[in-house]
Structure formats: structure tokens, C-alpha cells
Amino acid sequence: MLRNKRIILALTGGIALYKWCAVVRGLVKAGAVVRIAMTENATRFVTPVTFEALSGHPVALTEWAAGPEGAMPHIELTRDADLLVVGPATANILAKAAHGIADDLVSTLIAARRCPTAVVPAMNVEMWTHPANQRNVKTLKDDGFLFFGPAQGSQACGDVGEGRMIEPEEILERIAGAFVEKTLTGRRVVMTAGPTYEAIDAVRGITNRSSGRQGFALARAFRDAGAEVVVVAGPVTVVPPPGVEVRRVTSALEMKAAVDEALNEKPAHIFAGVAAVADWRPEAAVDGKIKKKDLKSEEQADGKTEEVAKSPMGPQLRWVENPDILQGVAARRDVPVTVGFAAECADVEAYAREKCRRKGCAFVVANDARTAPQANENRVLIVTPSVTVAYGPATKDDVARFIVARAAAALRAREEDASEGAFEPERSFQRKG
């Protein structure tokens, strides 16, 4: 996604600047062409030589240096740039950018830019929350600046709160996301991810094999496409992507309640049921732990006492069917596009098509259940009642972007067909996007 993208980093003075060495290395590794400009204060934290070595290009330090054939650095650097990234962005540079002040190379680059601009804030919590700074942030957002962060956490001064710079991995992720077409700006997506866990007793339960990796990759892709994203997540250890709202649940009943709440509090345009929800649950979980000795009795035979199982089948459980979350959402009239997921061991396409028809989904994303949930790659089928599109093997992030493109196309088709009173999901597969 970043290959051959021309990215300009405008670096300012802050203790978090040392982390930008990892950002530069990551961008170069991804194939981006990285050019760097630094303020004088920035050079006090990390030397320009370091960034020259990492980027493979000279670092611009002053607007007075002549470029090739007399070109001016503040014009030449951004002329063909795909993205300008300012960081670690101090309150000072935000104030300059908001008011059009151009008194050094970095602030002049911002004023003269022709490309999208992202800001990565890094400052003390008191500076971040100061009313004047918040006014500047609002001005820049209104002017179209992208903001990556800040995060909550401990700060160099010892304070704790908002203003901490996001980590290099997230910066790289957000830069890549900036190049995704914003097909879902202004739209809201509610989705599920991970497994559910149905308690048998205080220490045992049943669950499905799901790491949550594909679900969170999909949440990230929806976010990058411009959507507001709410994820109802079962018990997973995968770190959720920043910029999405995560609501934690454990059981299928809790997941259904959380999905209903999310859909009722604000309209959603797309629902994606990625979670591996348990079909059945014990009628009632045992309070405490079921002991093996409680499942045995003593019998007398030939003068000897023996332990025998009360039931050769072990503990007897009464099972209750869980609610069908996906079918319930698909039956609503206020969610235009519902996307189902199916993991099958055989006849994957046929089962997915039957599920799509029975539950009323726009399409179902199907894969082989025998694929390890922890794997970094996936292969899927996008199945409508009459059309199948295969994708992969590919990384789960690439698979997620493909699914989002199909969901966005289905939403466009739904909206275009709304006046006709009918929706044909297959039409969206024949349209661009």
C-alpha cells in the first residue's frame, strides 16, 4: 500500500522524536520514498545524520538552502508529495499551522503544502487540554488535517493523561490507512468479533476457536475507509485497533444485548457478524466447580467398597439454543447491509449460499474452518444467493480491505435501489469498487 508513496516527515522538537527512527525505518521497509525536514529544536533530540542514514536522503534543515537548479526546499519537498506528516507535533507547531504562521522550514512546508497532511501530537496533558490548543486543533481538523492520536498514558514529565504520542507501530498503521479510499465517510458500522464463552461451572466452559484477528483487521479496514466503528468483542487477547469503539462481552446472550444496544442507540449502515458465536449454552451454569467425586457413588460388592460413576457419560448438561444474532439483525429494517461469516469444513460455498439466503444477508464471507485462527493469512469466498467471488490467500488485513470494498459497494447499491423498493446484492459485484 505504501510502495512508491512519497511521504514527507516534518519533525519538530520533543522527547518522543527518538521513536521516529522506527517510523522512518518502517516506511522505508514498506517501499515508501521518505523525505525529512527538521526544526532546529528537533536536531537537539536526534541528529539529522541519523535520519539521513535511515531514509537514504539528505535532511532539509532551513528554507535558505538552495535545492536542485535553485529550487526552494519548502516548495520542492511538497510538490509531488502524497502525504505530509507532522510529528511529534508540539503545541507550538499546531498554533503556527492553525494561524498560517510560516517562520521556519517546517511551518513553511505546512503553509505551502499541496497534499493531505497528518498531525501526530505529543505534549503534556495540560498543554493538550489547554483551551487555546483545543481551539487550534479544531481549526486544523476543520481545515482537513488528519490527527493520529494523541493517546492516554504516562508522559516524560511524570504526568499521566491525554497527550502522549501514539507508538510507531500505530503511526505506520495510520499512515497506511490515510491512503485508503474513504468510501464510508459519515457511515456507522456495528460488528462482532472473537468467540463467545458459555460457562458450565466456575472454571469450565465451551467456546469456539476464534482469535479475533480477522474481526479486528476488518474493524481497522472499516475505520480506514472513514466509518465510525463499534466492535462487540468476545474474550480475545488480540489488541484492538485504535480509533474504534470496543465493547467487551463474554457469552452469546451478552453479545446479543450489546449488539441490540449499539443498533438502538444510533443508526448503523452496515452490520458484520464476524464473531464465532456458540450455538448452544448450558441451561444453567453450576455455582462453583463440578468435582469428580460428586459424580461418583460407592457400591458394596463381595464385601468390598468400590467407587463407580453415577453416569458413564460424565456430568449431564441440559442445553439451550442461543439466539441467532445475525438473523435478528438482518430482519431489522434499519440496517441496510448485513454481512455474515461462515466457517465450514466441507461444501463451504454451498453452506454459505444457503446461510445467505436463509438469514437474508447481503453476502456471506466463508472460509475453511480448519485454517488455524492464529494464522496471519486467510482465503475467503464472498457468497451472495447467486454469485461467488474468491479472494486469497492473502494477509488478513488485505482480506479485510477486500470485504470492506464489497460492503461499501453493497451499501451504495442498496441506497441507489432504495427508491425502486428492491435490492439485488449481486448488482454491487458488477459495479466499480
C-alpha positions in Angstrom: 0.0 0.0 0.0 2.9 2.4 0.7 5.1 1.3 -2.1 6.4 4.3 -4.1 4.4 6.7 -2.0 6.2 9.9 -1.4 5.9 10.8 2.3 7.3 14.0 3.8 8.0 13.9 7.6 8.1 17.3 9.2 9.8 16.7 12.5 9.7 19.0 15.5 11.4 19.2 18.9 10.1 16.8 21.5 11.4 13.9 23.6 9.3 11.5 21.6 11.3 12.2 18.5 13.6 9.2 19.1 10.6 7.0 18.2 10.5 8.4 14.7 13.6 6.4 13.8 11.4 3.3 13.9 8.7 5.1 11.9 11.3 6.1 9.2 12.6 2.5 9.1 9.1 1.1 8.8 8.1 3.4 6.0 11.3 2.6 4.0 10.8 -1.1 4.6 7.2 -0.8 3.2 8.6 0.8 0.0 7.8 4.4 0.6 10.0 7.3 -0.5 10.7 9.2 2.7 12.0 12.8 2.8 12.6 14.6 6.1 12.6 18.2 7.3 13.5 19.1 10.8 13.2 22.2 13.0 16.3 23.5 14.8 14.9 22.2 18.1 14.4 18.8 16.6 18.1 18.5 15.9 18.8 18.8 19.6 17.0 15.5 20.3 18.1 13.4 17.3 20.8 14.4 14.8 20.0 14.8 11.1 22.7 12.3 10.3 20.6 9.6 11.9 17.6 10.3 9.8 19.7 10.7 6.7 21.1 7.2 7.2 17.6 5.7 7.8 15.8 7.5 5.0 18.6 7.4 2.4 18.1 11.1 1.6 19.5 14.4 2.9 17.6 16.1 5.7 16.3 19.6 5.0 17.0 22.0 7.8 16.5 25.5 6.5 14.4 27.3 3.9 17.6 29.2 2.9 19.3 26.1 1.4 19.2 26.0 -2.3 17.7 22.9 -3.9 18.5 21.4 -7.3 18.6 24.0 -10.0 17.7 26.7 -7.5 14.5 25.1 -6.3 13.3 26.3 -2.9 13.0 23.5 -0.3 9.6 24.5 1.1 8.2 24.2 -2.4 10.2 21.4 -3.8 9.7 19.0 -0.9 5.9 19.0 -1.0 5.4 19.5 -4.8 5.0 15.8 -5.6 4.3 14.6 -2.0 1.5 12.1 -1.4 1.3 12.9 2.4 2.9 15.3 4.8 3.2 14.0 8.4 4.0 16.4 11.2 5.4 15.0 14.4 6.0 14.8 17.2 3.6 17.7 16.9 4.1 20.3 19.7 1.5 22.9 20.8 3.8 25.4 19.1 3.6 23.9 15.7 -0.1 23.3 16.0 -0.6 27.0 16.8 1.6 28.1 13.8 -0.3 25.8 11.4 -3.7 26.9 12.7 -2.8 30.6 12.2 -0.8 30.3 9.0 2.5 31.3 10.6 5.5 30.3 8.4 8.7 31.4 10.2 10.9 28.3 9.7 11.2 25.5 7.2 8.7 23.1 8.8 6.0 25.7 9.3 6.6 27.0 5.8 6.2 23.4 4.5 2.8 23.2 6.1 1.7 26.5 4.7 2.9 25.6 1.2 1.7 22.0 1.1 -0.4 20.7 -1.8 -1.0 17.3 -0.3 -3.0 15.8 2.6 -1.5 16.5 6.0 -1.5 14.4 9.1 -0.5 15.5 12.6 0.9 13.2 15.4 0.5 15.2 18.6 2.9 14.8 21.5 2.7 17.1 24.5 1.9 17.3 28.2 -1.7 16.7 29.2 -2.1 20.3 30.4 -0.8 21.7 27.1 -3.1 19.3 25.1 -6.2 20.2 27.0 -5.5 24.0 27.2 -8.4 25.8 25.6 -6.2 27.7 23.1 -4.6 24.4 22.0 -8.0 22.8 21.6 -9.2 25.7 19.5 -6.2 25.2 17.3 -6.9 21.5 17.0 -10.5 22.2 16.0 -9.3 24.8 13.4 -6.9 22.3 11.9 -9.5 19.5 11.8 -11.9 21.8 10.1 -9.2 22.6 7.6 -8.9 18.9 6.8 -5.9 17.9 8.8 -5.8 14.3 9.9 -5.0 13.7 13.6 -3.3 10.4 14.6 -3.7 10.5 18.4 -2.8 11.5 20.9 -3.1 8.6 23.4 -3.6 8.3 27.1 -0.7 7.3 29.3 2.4 8.3 31.2 4.4 11.2 29.9 8.1 12.2 30.1 7.4 14.8 32.8 5.7 12.2 35.0 2.1 13.3 34.4 -0.5 10.8 33.2 -3.2 11.7 30.8 -4.0 12.5 27.2 -1.3 14.0 25.1 1.1 11.0 24.8 2.3 10.3 21.3 0.9 7.1 19.8 3.5 4.3 19.3 5.5 3.9 16.0 3.5 0.8 15.0 0.3 2.7 15.2 1.8 5.7 13.4 2.7 3.4 10.5 -0.7 1.8 10.5 -2.5 5.2 10.4 -0.2 6.4 7.6 -1.1 3.4 5.5 -4.8 4.0 6.3 -4.5 7.5 5.0 -4.2 6.1 1.5 -7.4 4.1 1.7 -10.3 5.5 -0.3 -12.8 7.0 2.2 -15.8 5.2 0.8 -17.6 5.1 4.2 -17.1 8.6 5.5 -20.1 9.5 7.6 -21.3 5.9 7.9 -21.6 3.8 11.0 -20.6 0.1 11.3 -21.5 -2.2 14.1 -19.8 -5.6 14.1 -18.9 -8.6 16.3 -15.5 -10.3 16.7 -13.9 -13.2 18.5 -15.6 -16.1 20.2 -18.2 -16.4 22.9 -17.7 -18.4 26.1 -20.6 -20.3 27.7 -19.9 -21.3 31.3 -20.5 -24.8 32.5 -19.3 -24.1 36.0 -17.0 -21.6 37.7 -13.9 -22.9 35.9 -15.2 -24.7 32.7 -17.0 -23.6 29.6 -17.4 -24.2 25.9 -16.2 -21.8 23.2 -15.4 -21.7 19.5 -11.9 -21.4 18.0 -11.6 -17.7 17.1 -8.6 -15.4 17.8 -10.4 -12.2 16.8 -7.6 -11.4 14.3 -9.8 -11.3 11.2 -12.5 -9.4 13.1 -10.2 -6.7 14.3 -8.5 -6.5 10.9 -12.0 -5.8 9.5 -12.6 -3.1 12.1 -9.4 -1.5 11.2 -10.3 -1.5 7.5 -13.7 -0.1 8.1 -12.1 2.7 10.2 -9.6 3.4 7.4 -12.5 3.7 4.9 -13.8 6.5 7.1 -16.5 4.7 9.0 -17.4 5.1 12.7 -16.9 1.6 14.0 -18.3 -0.2 17.1 -17.0 -3.7 17.8 -18.7 -6.0 20.2 -15.9 -8.4 21.1 -15.9 -11.7 22.9 -13.0 -12.9 25.0 -9.8 -12.3 22.9 -6.2 -11.4 23.7 -5.6 -9.5 20.4 -5.1 -5.8 20.9 -7.9 -3.9 19.2 -7.1 -1.2 16.6 -7.1 2.4 17.8 -9.9 4.6 16.6 -12.7 2.1 17.1 -15.0 1.6 20.0 -14.8 -1.8 21.6 -17.5 -3.2 23.9 -16.4 -6.4 25.7 -18.7 -9.3 26.3 -18.3 -13.0 27.2 -21.4 -15.0 26.4 -23.7 -15.1 23.4 -26.6 -13.5 25.4 -24.3 -10.7 26.4 -23.2 -10.2 22.8 -26.8 -10.1 21.5 -27.7 -7.5 24.2 -24.6 -5.4 23.3 -25.4 -5.5 19.6 -29.0 -4.6 20.2 -27.9 -1.7 22.4 -25.4 -0.4 19.8 -28.0 -0.6 17.0 -30.8 1.0 19.0 -28.8 4.0 20.3 -27.7 5.2 16.9 -28.5 4.1 13.3 -26.0 1.8 11.6 -25.4 1.4 7.9 -23.6 -1.9 8.0 -23.6 -4.9 10.4 -20.8 -7.5 10.1 -21.3 -10.7 12.2 -17.7 -11.9 12.3 -17.8 -13.5 15.8 -17.8 -17.2 16.2 -20.9 -17.4 18.4 -21.7 -20.6 20.3 -24.9 -22.1 19.0 -25.8 -23.7 22.4 -25.2 -23.0 26.1 -25.8 -24.9 29.3 -29.3 -24.1 30.7 -27.7 -23.0 33.9 -24.0 -22.8 35.0 -23.1 -24.6 38.2 -22.2 -22.3 41.0 -18.7 -23.4 41.9 -16.6 -26.3 40.4 -18.1 -29.6 39.5 -15.9 -32.2 41.4 -15.3 -35.7 40.0 -16.1 -37.2 43.4 -19.5 -35.6 43.2 -20.1 -37.7 40.0 -19.3 -41.0 41.7 -21.0 -43.2 44.3 -19.9 -46.1 46.5 -21.2 -49.6 46.0 -20.7 -52.7 48.0 -19.8 -55.9 46.2 -18.4 -59.1 47.8 -17.7 -57.2 51.0 -15.6 -54.6 49.1 -16.4 -50.9 48.6 -15.9 -49.6 45.1 -16.3 -46.1 43.5 -18.4 -46.2 40.4 -19.5 -43.4 38.2 -23.1 -42.2 38.6 -23.2 -41.7 34.9 -20.8 -43.2 32.4 -21.3 -40.1 30.3 -19.9 -37.7 32.9 -21.9 -34.7 34.1 -25.2 -34.4 32.4 -26.0 -30.9 31.0 -29.2 -29.5 29.6 -28.6 -27.4 26.6 -30.4 -24.3 25.4 -30.1 -22.8 21.9 -28.6 -19.4 21.8 -30.3 -16.5 19.9 -29.3 -16.0 16.2 -27.7 -12.6 16.4 -27.0 -12.3 12.6 -30.5 -13.3 11.6 -32.0 -11.0 14.1 -30.1 -8.0 12.7 -30.8 -9.0 9.1 -34.5 -8.9 9.9 -34.3 -5.3 11.0 -35.4 -2.7 8.6 -33.0 0.0 9.8 -29.7 -1.7 8.9 -29.2 -1.5 5.1 -26.4 -4.1 4.8 -25.8 -7.2 6.8 -22.7 -9.3 6.3 -22.5 -12.8 7.6 -19.5 -15.0 8.2 -19.3 -18.8 7.9 -16.6 -21.2 8.8 -17.2 -24.7 7.3 -15.2 -27.9 7.0 -16.9 -29.2 3.7 -19.0 -27.8 0.9 -18.0 -24.3 2.0 -19.7 -22.5 -0.9 -22.9 -24.4 -0.7 -23.4 -23.9 3.0 -22.5 -20.2 2.8 -25.1 -19.7 0.0 -27.8 -21.5 2.0 -26.9 -19.3 5.0 -27.0 -16.2 3.0 -30.5 -17.0 1.6 -31.9 -18.2 4.9 -30.7 -15.3 7.0 -31.2 -12.5 4.5 -27.6 -11.2 4.3 -26.3 -9.0 1.5 -23.4 -11.6 1.3 -21.6 -14.1 3.4 -17.8 -14.4 3.9 -16.9 -18.0 4.0 -13.7 -19.8 4.8 -12.4 -23.3 5.7 -12.8 -23.8 9.5 -9.7 -26.0 9.5 -7.5 -23.0 8.8 -5.7 -22.0 12.1 -7.3 -19.0 13.7 -3.9 -17.7 14.7 -2.6 -17.7 11.1 -1.7 -14.4 9.5 -3.3 -15.3 6.1 -6.8 -16.2 5.1 -8.6 -17.3 1.9 -12.3 -16.4 1.6 -15.3 -16.7 -0.6 -17.7 -13.8 -0.9 -21.1 -15.5 -1.5 -24.4 -14.0 -2.4 -27.5 -16.0 -3.3 -26.2 -16.4 -6.9 -22.6 -15.0 -7.1 -19.3 -16.2 -5.6 -16.1 -14.3 -5.6 -12.9 -15.9 -4.3 -10.1 -13.9 -2.7 -6.7 -15.0 -1.3 -4.7 -16.5 0.1 -3.8 -13.0 1.4 -3.0 -11.3 4.7 -6.0 -10.8 7.0 -5.6 -7.1 6.5 -5.8 -7.5 2.7 -8.8 -9.8 3.1 -10.4 -7.2 5.4 -9.9 -4.4 2.8 -11.5 -6.6 0.2 -14.5 -7.3 2.3 -14.9 -3.6 3.2 -14.8 -2.7 -0.5 -17.6 -5.2 -1.2 -19.7 -4.0 1.8 -19.3 -0.4 0.7 -20.4 -1.4 -2.9 -23.4 -3.2 -1.4 -24.4 -0.2 0.6 -24.2 2.0 -2.5 -26.3 -0.4 -4.4 -28.8 -0.5 -1.6 -29.1 3.3 -1.4 -29.3 3.6 -5.2 -32.1 1.0 -5.3 -34.0 2.2 -2.3 -36.3 4.3 -4.4 -37.1 1.3 -6.5 -38.1 -0.7 -3.4 -35.8 -3.7 -4.2 -32.3 -4.6 -3.5 -30.2 -7.1 -5.5 -26.8 -7.7 -3.8 -25.4 -9.2 -7.0 -25.5 -5.8 -8.7 -22.9 -4.4 -6.4 -20.5 -7.1 -7.6 -20.8 -5.8 -11.1 -20.1 -2.1 -10.1 -16.8 -0.4 -9.7 -15.5 -0.6 -6.1 
